[in-house]
Structures are given as structure tokens and as C-alpha cells.
Amino acid sequence: MPPNRKLTDLKNIGSKIAGRLNEAGISSEDDLRVAGGAEAHKRIKEKYPNETLPVCYYLYSFEGAITDKHWNAIGEKRKRELKQQIS
């Protein structure tokens, strides 16, 4: 994998999610890897406290972007671990 790709070059990350990540201080693949999926989700939740953030579109998408998998290919065990990290 090429290092430090643009967010929209990663699996599961479209322009809307990339924009929200940018607002949360995450502007590259390296930034996302350093923060991790749970932290990225928390930062966006802080920016949009009145909005419901579907975990599949955010938390799982971030994990998939980091691991180069479709969000739905993340195992159930890992999904549970991620959900615990944002509780």
C-alpha cells in the first residue's frame, strides 16, 4: 500500500466522510491510522453531537479504511471491540 494516501483513496471513505474527518483534524491515511477508527468516530461525534452516526458508515468504515477491507468484511469480534471503544 502506498503510504499516506488521500482519505478518498481509501476503501469506504467518500467525499462526505472525508470532509467530516478533515473537520475533525484527520486529513490523510496516516492521520487516520494514528487516531484509529474509534478516536476518529469520537471526534466526529463531538463535532456533530445532535446527529446519529451509523456505526457501519463511520466506525466500521474507518476500520476498513485502515485495514483495506470493505466495512462489512470486518469480523463480528472486531466490530464488538470497536463498539466498546466508543461507549
PyMOL commands that set and color helices and strands:
alter all, ss='L'
color gray80, all
select helices_A, chain A and resi 7-9+15-23+29-35+37-47+59-67+71-73+76-85
alter helices_A, ss='H'
color red, helices_A
deselect
rebuild
show_as cartoon
